[in-house]
Structure formats: C-alpha cells, structure tokens
Amino acid sequence: MVPFVLWGMCMENYITLAEASRRWGISERRIRTLCAEGRIEGVTRFGKAWAIPENTEKPADNRVKTGKYVKKKT
C-alpha cells in the first residue's frame, strides 16, 4: 500500500475516502457523512480532507431500512 500525502505530510497509517469506499463497499459521500457524524473511530480532518486510520472497521449502518419510520409524539 502506498501512503497518501496530505499537504506535504506523509499519512502512512491512514487511508483516503476513496480507499475506504473501495474497502467497505459504500460511497465516498456516505463515508463523508459518517465522518461528520463522528461515527468512524479515530478519523481526523485536515481542512477539507478526511484521514481515516487504516485499521478502522466499517461502522454499523443504523439507518431505518423498513420504510416504517414512525415519528414519536412528544
């Protein structure tokens, strides 16, 4: 594996969004959302770019998939 370079720094133990997308089989946009929500452990943001630790597991998908989302009354 070739480490990626971000702003002149070698990010040896990190992967890009594109690499995580290939490994986990989900879109880069979905990974950006997971990063922004803090659901990927150890993720770091450098300006507009996200650096994901290479040994991080794919987070669980907690979205409602049944189509039967029920809004709770408060």
Helices and strands as residue ranges (DSSP letters): E 4-6, E 9-11, E 14-15, H 17-24, H 28-36, E 44-46, E 49-53
